[in-house]
Structure formats: C-alpha cells, structure tokens
C-alpha cells in the first residue's frame, strides 16, 4: 500500500472559535479537541484519499497555563517540548480526567474509518519542566537518578553545564542549577532566543564535548526509558511514529529500539525526520520505514514553483536517492514549512498543482498533505509567538479560517468554502484518491521522459514521465509555466522496449484528474500533442 498521510494538529483542526485574539489565551481563542474529530470528520479525511492520519501534538507538552511562561514558546507551547511522555495534552480533551480514554477512542474511530494512526515520538529533547505524573508503576522519571555533578555520564539522562541556567534573556520565575544542555545541541548555560531554550537535550551516551565519544556498553539508561515509552504508545493501538529530529539521536539506539518494538508490533511504521542525505541509508539500515525528503525533492519542487528553477532538475532529485526512493516521504507542506499559498511561497494554492502531482504520482513512496493545504490556507496570520511567517502556528491558540470554512462547526461539509477553495480541494481529492488506487502508481515502475524531449517541449517549464504496471499505463505531463502552452511529448523507442508497451496508431486516454478524454498516436515516431493551462498537469490513463 502506498501511504497517503494527512497531518493535522488537533488544537487547530477542530477549533471553531473565531475570536483570533493576538497572543490570546486558551479561554479567549479556544482549542480543538480529540472528541471533535468525529466519525464524520474521519470519513471526510478518508474520502479525500488518505490512508493514514498523523495527529500532531497529542502527547502532553509545556503550555503557559501549566508551566512557567518564560520557558514556554507562545501561550499554547511547542508540541515538541514534552512535559510527560505518558500523558495526553489536556487542552485537547473535554474531560481532562479521561484524557487517555479520549485519545484511545479517537484511535478506535480512526481505525473504524479505515485510517491508520501516526503520532509524534520526540526522542531528542524534553521540556525544561519535564515531570511525569502519569508514568506507569515502576517507571523512574527522566533525570530522577541523575548525578548533576557529572557533566556527562551514560548513567544520566541529561547533560549538566556546571553553572546556573542564565540565558541571554529574562526567564522570570524559573531557576535551574546546574543548567542542562539545550535541545538543539547547545552545550552552554547561556542559550539565546534563537536556540530551543525551552527544551533539554537527552543523553543517549554520546559525550559531545569529548569529540562525540560513544559510551553504549552497558546500554545507557535513557535507551531503556525511551524504549519503554515507544512500547507504551504502541500498546495503545497506534500504527506508526513520526520521529522528531531522528538524526540528532544516535543510529545505534534506533537499531536497538526499533528491532525490539517491531518484534512485538511488526507492522508499526517508523518515519524519520532526517535532513542530512549522507545519513539516509544509515537510518534506513537502523530500521526506519520512511524518511523525510526535505532537502531534496521538497526544496526542489518549491524552487520550481516559486523561484523559476528548471523543471528538468526534478530528475536529479529522484536519481540521487533512486536506490532508496520507495522509502522517501514526499510533501509540499507540514507544520515546519511555509504554506504554499503564503506570500513567502507562491501566493496561491493552485500554482503548486503540478508539483503536487509529482509528489503524489512519481513513485510508490508515501506522500503527505498538511490540513488546510487542500484549501489553499495562506498561513499569513500574526497569531502571537508565531508572527506573519507564512506558517500556521504551532505555538498559539488559533482558529484557522480555511479549516473553519470546511469544518463548519462540526458538519465537515465545506459550506463556507469559496469557489476557488472548493476547486482546489476537488483537485486534491482526485489526485490523492487515484494515487491510492491506481496500480501503476501504487506498484508500478517510473520511466522519466525528459531526456528524450526536443522541439515543442520546454525542459525549463515542462516535465513528463510514465508509470507502468502490467497492462496499466499512465502518462503524466506537467506545465509549470504561468501561461497556457502547447507541449509535444516524445516517447522514445527505448521506453516502449523497456516497459513492454504496445504501440498504437491511435489510442484513447482519459485524464484521471478531470475525466477529459484525449486521442493521439502512441508511437516512438510521432509526438503526443497536448495543450495545458498554466500550472496544470494531466495523468493520462492509456486505453489499449
């Protein structure tokens, strides 16, 4: 199965509050809840084409309401500053006393809607005020048995700086002595506001201040604690972990931990956030199923869409990881990246349609969509801690207009969407559904056609490839130009031979995105002539 992941932040996904007060509190701006992600909502996500839903920010993390505000980013706090690995964020729950039950019921509803569940695992760092009040009996809290007089020891869960915590800004109401290292490998008692100052780096037995010396024998205490956390959540019925900043945790830990988790839960997915291509194969060897393809395919598709980079360079991106391409997760948006329709990207969701077709149909590998992407969400609000940055805030309580227009106070009928939003969502629905069901996409081979193109094909603006599985043949042609253009696509003799594709003097092909029927010769001797509007593409299914 080709995973099609729909990422959503429950805090914003079902928040129907329209106050939107700058830097507003939970009481002022509200929060979505787990219970509000109803069977109707889940059916709509499945109908969009998703196979998996990634619930971002469900594990309890630091918030200004429950923690010292000076070491919390925004009122709502970062979902990646965990305060209790064994608890659910109370902001997301209607009955805070039953918050774990509300989560497990959401897992059950998701499965009933034929959606698999992914949650975050944040292994590199925790909030400065981490304390688990919900840990199972017999579990010792992180840092509880540390010796803070040791700057480093594999017996410790944290790194200690030997002096009080004194960042380059005011942290009124918070004291830490001795200071612990900050999550972004900042080994000083004086982090800046540009550092992950609200987090503490976890110690996996790597002595960073001694050249990265690894002390893994005996197994460091942190390894055992984190394995227990993985198994705890796996036991709640989830289907996968998206592992935050996985490359900041040693590969040896992943090899050790993933093997043990998969021994009990062999179908459980592990998705790694890794940004260093030189490490890709190491982390796959450690047991990960999929890796972010951020610095390769994401960056390049964004460049083609918004910076006039040549489309033909897409070929170089897939070729760079061709041996592991089925393990690369493609996306155009997530919680860390700027929205497509923002003024920082390209200003309009529809302009990324050809890039999204590439992300969804180029390979058998997974693709991800971030809630609101299918609606052209702009992310241009000044919410609070998160200013006008082209992103949807993960730090503030906020109601997102485009999602509210679609969710319609729990009806999930899109009644408030504009015509353009409805058109864009229809495009995503068609694209994701065919990416889930067409065997040529889910199982087939890809043949890149760009090298064979000549007159009538602008390699700077156009891209084309074939997807083939047995008798199923798809021709994908894309126009990244901001004008309607005539395109001539040549399929070389080598492609017919390699793919064992029959030739036809005349063939019918239906565009799976629009149901438009085209007629043309399918032969190495005659180019296929198409006219494509600006920023559009076709996925043509050949009828033999």
N, C-alpha and C positions, 0 to 999 in steps of 0.2 A: 504494500500500500504506500502511495506517495502521501506523506503527511502534509496537510494544509492547516496551518496553525493560526488561530485567531487570538491575538493577545488583547486582554482587557484589564484595566485597573478598576476593580470593583468600586473603589472610592468615587470615581468619576462616572463610571459606566451607567449606574442607575441612580445618580444624583439628580433629582428633579427640581431642586431648589434653584431659583433664578435670581437670587439676590446678588451674587457675584460681587461681594464687597472686597476691595483690595486688602489683602492680608487678613481676611476675615477668619473668625473662629469657626469651630465645628457647629456651634449653635447658630451662628449667623449664616454661613454658606452651605451647611449641610454636608452629608456624605451618602453615597450609595451604600447598599447593604447586600449581603450574600443572599438573603431571603428574597430580595427584589429581582434576583436573576432567576426568573420563573421558568417553568417548562415552556411557556410561550416564547420567552426570550431565547432560550436554548434551541428551540425548533427553528427560530429565525436565523440563528448563527449557523446551524447545520444546513439550512436551506441556502444560505449564502455560499456554501461549498466547503465549510470547514470540516476537518476530521478530528482536530484537537483544539482545546481552548486552554490558553495559558492565563491563569489567574495570578496577576502580578500584585504583590504586596499583601498577601493574606497572613503571613506569619507576623507576629507582634513585633513592632518596631517603635523607636523613640518618637514621641509626639510632645508638643509643647504643653498639652493638658496633663500628661502623666510624668514628664521628665523636666529637668532643668532647661528652660528655654534657650539659655545661652549656648548650649551644646546640641541644639536641635535646628536643623535647617528648615525654616518655614514653620507654620503652625502645625501642619499635618505631619511633617517629618519625612525623611527619606525611607522608603520601603527597604533600603539596603543597610540601615542601621538597626540591626535586630537587637531587641531587648530580652526576648525569651524565645528560644528555638522551639519550645514545646507549646506555644500558645498561639492564639488567633488574635489579630488586631481587633480590639473591642469596638473601634469606630464602625466596623463593618457589620456589627451584629445588633439585632433588635433586642435580644435578651442576653446581656453580657454574661450571665451566669451559665448560659448554654451555648457559648460561642463555638466550642469544638463540635458540638452536635449540629449547629447550623452549617458548619463547614462540611462535615461528613454527609449531611443531607444534600448539600449542593453537589458533592461528588456523585451521589446516587442519582440526582436529577440529570446531571450531565451524561452519565452513562446511559440512562434511560432514553436520552435524546440522541444516542449513538455518537457521543462525543467523548474522546479521551481527555483526561485532565493532566495538565502540567502545572507545577508550582515552582517558585524560586528556591534554590538552595544557595545560601550566601556563606561560602566557606572561608573567605579570606579575612573577614573582619566582623566585629560586632559593635553595637553602640557603647559609648563610654559608660553608661549606666546599666550595662547588661546585668540582669539578675532574673533567674528563672524561678518563679513561684509555682509553675505548673509542671515542673520536671517529674518524671516517674520516680517511684520509690527506689532508692538505692543509687540514683544518679547524683554525682557530685558536680556542683556548679563550676563553670569555667572560671579559673583563677582562684577557686576557693582554697586549694592546697599549694598555690604558688609560693615560692620564696622570693619576695620582691627585692631582696638584697643581691640577687643574681641578675645581671643584665641579660644573660641568656642561659637557659638550661633546657634540654629536651623534656625535663620533668614539668616545666612551667607551661602554662597555656598562653602567656603574654610575654612581651619583651619590656624590660624596665630600663628607664633612662637615668636613674640615679639622682634625680633632682625633681622639684615640684613641676607640675604642669603649668606652663606660663606661655600661652600662645601670644601672637602679636596682635591681640585684640581683647576686649573685655569679655570675661566669662563669669560675670557676677553670679554668685550663688553656687558655683561649682568649684570643688577642690579635688586634686588628685596628686598624691605624694607617696611614692615616686611616680612620675609620669610614665605612661606606657606609650609605645610606638604607635604612630597614627597609621590608619589603614592603607594609605597609598605608599607604603614602604618609606614613610617619613620617620627616620630614627633620630628624633630630637624631641626635647620637651617643649619646643617652641614652634609648633606648626603655624602656618599662615592661613588666611581665609580662603586661599586657593587650594589648600590641602583638604583631605577628607577629615577635618578636625573633629567631627562628631563621632568618629569610629576609632576602634583599637585593632591593631594588627594581631592576628592569631599566629601562634608559634607552632609550626609543624616540624621542628627540629632542624631548621636551617639557620645557621649562625651568619646572618647577613653582614655583620660588622667584622667578620673574620674571613672575608673572601667568599662567602656563601657556603661555608663548610656544612656538610650534611651529616647529622648525627641521627641515624634512623635505626640503630641497633643498640638497645632494645627499641621496640616501637614507641614513638613519642606518645605521651598521654593524650595530646589533642587528637591524634588519629582515632583513638578508641572512642572519644567523646563524639566526634563528628560522624563516625560510622553508626553509632547508636542513634543519632538524630536522623540520618538517612533511613535507617530501618524503621524508626518510629513513624515517619511520614509515609513510607512505602506501605506500612501496615494499615494506613487509613484509606487505602484503596486507590491512591493516585496512580497515574500511568507514566509519569516522567518528571525529571528535574531539569530546569534550565539553570545551569551552574554559573553563578555570577563571577566574573573575573577569574575564570578557572586557571588561567596561565600564571596567576600570582600564587598558586598553591602547587607544591612540587608534584611532578608527574608520578613519582613513586607512591605518594598517597593515593592518587586516583587508581593506579593499578591494583593496589592492595584493597581499597574500599569498594570499587565498582565490582570487582570479581565476587566479593562476598555478598553484596546486595543482589547481584544477578543470579547468584546460586539459589537464593530464595525467591527472587522475582525476576525470572529470566526475560520477560517481555518489557521490563521497565526501561524507558528511554533516558539517556543522559545527553544533554545538549550543552556544549561548552561555549562560553564567551571567550574566544581567543582571538587576539588581534595580530599576533606575530606569525606570519606564514611559515617561518622556519621551524615553528613548533607544531604545526598542524599534524603531521604524521606521527609525532611522538604522543600527542594526546589521543589520537585515534587508537594507537597501539595500546594506550593505557585503558581503553575500554569505552571511550565515548562513541556514541552513535552518530552524532552530528556536531558540526562546528559552524559558528557564525562565519559567513563570507562577507565580512565588512570591508576590509581594506582592499579587497579585490573587486568582486562583482558589484557590491553596493556602491562603493566610491566611483566606479567607472560608469555605471548606469546613471548615477546622479550627474556625473560630468557630461555625459552625452545629452542629458535632458536639460541641464541648466547652464552649462559652460561651453557648449558647442564643441565638445570633444568628438572626434570621428567615430561613427558607429562601428566601423570595421575593427576597432580596438577591442570590442567585446570578445572577439575570437581569442585574443591573447589572454584574457582573463580566465576563460574556461580551460584553455590549454595549460595554464600554469598549475592547475590542480586536477588535470584530467584523470590521473590515476586514483584520485580520491573524490572525484566530483559528486558521486552519489551521496557523499557524506556532508556536503556543504549546504548550509541553510541560507537560502536567498531571501532578501527582504528589501523594501524601499522605505519602511518606517518602523520604528519601535520607540520605546519611551526615552531613549537616549538621543535620538536623532531628530532633526528639524522636520516639520511637516512638509509634505510635497507642495501643498497649496500656500505655504507661508511665503512671505516676501524674501526669505532667506534661501528658498529652494527655487521654485519656478512660478509661484503665484497662482497656480490653477491646477486642481487635481487631474483634470483631463489631459494635461500636457505630458503626464507620465504614463499614459496608457501603453505606448509601445514598450517602454522599459518594464512595465509590469507584466506584459505578455512574455517578455524574455524571462523574467524571474520565475514565472509560473510554468512555462512550457519548454524551456531549453533542455531540461534534464529530468531524470526520475527523482532527483533530490527534493527535499521539502521546501516549501515557500511559506512565508509568514505575512500576515496583514495585521496592522495595529488598529484597534477600534477607532472609528472616525475617518480612517484613511479612505474607506469606500464611500465616504460622504463629502470628501474634499475639505475636511477640517483644516483650518488655517493655523491654529496654534499661535495666534498673534495677540492674545490677551496678556495684560500685565496683572498676573494673579496675586503676586505678593513677593515671596522669596524668589520665585521664578518670574523674571521680568519679561519684557517683549523680546523673546529669543527664538520665536518660531517653533517652540516645543509646547506640548501640553504638559502642564506642571505635574510633577510627582511629589512636590513639597507642600502644596497648598490645598485647602478645601476649595473646590470649584465646581461649578456646573458648566458643562460644555454645550454650547448652543446647538451644534450639529447633532450631537448624540441625543440631546433633549428633543430635537425635532423628530428624530427617528423613534426614540423610545416612547414618546407621547404619554408620559405619566404611567408607564407600565403596559400600554396597549401594544407597543412594538409594531406599529402599523405604518410608520413613516408619514403620518398625516401632515406633519409640519415641514416636510422637506420641500425645497424649491424644485423646479423642473430640472435644473442642472444637476442637483444632488440626486434626484431620482434616476436620471440618465446614467450618472457615474456609478451609482450602486448597482444598477442593472448590468452595466459592463462588468463590474467585479463579480457579480453573481454568475453571469455566463462564463466568464473566464475561469473562476475557481471551480465551478461545477464540472466543466469539461476537463480541467486539469486533474480532477479526482476520478473521472470515469473513463476517459479515452485511453485505451490500452497503449496507443502509440506514445502517449505522454507518461503514463504510469510505469510502463515496462519497456518501451521501445528504445531504439538507437537514434542518436542525433547525427545528422550529416550537415556540416556547415558549408553553405554555398557561396560565401562571399568571395573566396579565392578565384572562382570561375567566372565572375561577373565582368562585363565590359561596358560597351556603349549602352546608354539608357538606364544604367544603374549607378547611382552616386554613392560610393562607398563611405562618404562622409556623413550622409543622411539616411542611408538605407541599410537594412540588414535582412538576411534570409537564411533559412535552414529547413531541413526536412526531419520529421520524426516518423519512424517506421517500425511497426511491429507486425510480423507476418503479413496478412493482407491489408492491414490498416496503415494508410499513408496520409500524413499531414504535411502541407506546405505552409510555412509561416513566413510572412513578408511584412516588414515594418517600415514605416515612414516617420523618421524623427525630424523631418523638416517642418517649418512653421507655415508651409504653403502646400496646397494640393499638388501632387506631382504624378506624372506618368512614369511607371517603373517597368523595365524589362528584366525578367529573371531567367537566367540560363541554368539549366540542369545538365551538368557535363556527363559524358558517356561513362566516366568512372563511377559516378553516383548510381546510375542505372545498374551497372555491373555489381558494385559493392552491395547495394541494397536489394538486389534481385528484383528490381522494379520493372514491370512490363511497360512497354511503350504503347501509346495510343495516338491515332491520328486526330482524335477529338475526344475529350473527356469532360465530364461534369464534375464540378467541385462546389461544395457548399461551405460558406464561411460560418464556422460554428459560433461566432460571436454575434452575427446579425441574421443568419439564415439566408443570406443573399447567395444565389446560385451563379456560378461563373462557368463559362465554356471556353476551353482552349486546348491546343495540342499538347501532349505530354511526350516530348521527344528531345533528344540532345541536339537536334538540328534546328529547332525553332524556339525562340524565346517566348516566355509567357508574359503577356502584356496586361498590366493592371493599372488602374488609376486609384490612388489612395489619398484621402483628405489629410490635412495637416495633423500630425501627432496621432496617427491611427495605425492599425495593423489588421491583418486578416489571418485566420487559422483555417486554411482550406482543407477540407477532407475530400480526398480524391475518390470518386465513384468509378470503379473499373467497368 
